[in-house]
Amino acid sequence: MRSLLILISASLLLLSSCKKSQLECDIEDIQDYLKSHNLTAKSTDTGLHYIITTEGTGASPTVANKVTVRYKGYLLDGTVFDQTQGSSTASFPLANVIQGWQEAIPYLKKGGKGTFFIPSEYGYGGQAQPGIPAWSVLIFEVELVSFQ
């Protein structure tokens, strides 16, 4: 009986020491994805990872701007959940989108392109969306066409 209690106590201690926050798990998943795809990204204090593929010119937008973009959004497994088609664009106030976009898009300049890896809490968190399970890391390839 004593051995069983020791085993249970040790198991509980092991389980409690292995817990990570959702953000830590997301960052680990992003880093694994980057490594497995041989990509190098910069990261921010929030856990956003990004790769600027085309620098663009001029100033960068702020959350106060309306942006016009072309984009493709997908999950770590490659499942595309949303995208603009062909040369079509989408325009919206940056203040009205997920927090991950509010942080990411200002890294771009007009004509710039980048890939952004957004931890789930800066996307949709625990709320599933069409094509996006709860707690999903989001990847967006974005071209900033213009802003005002």
Secondary structure, DSSP 8 states (H G I E B T S, - for coil): -HHHHHHHHHHHHHHHHT---HHHHHHHHHHHHHHHTT---EE-TTS-EEEEEE--BS----TTSEEEEEEEEE-TT--EEEE--TT--EEEEGGGS-HHHHHHGGG--BT-EEEEEE-GGGTTTT--BTTB-TT--EEEEEEEEEE-
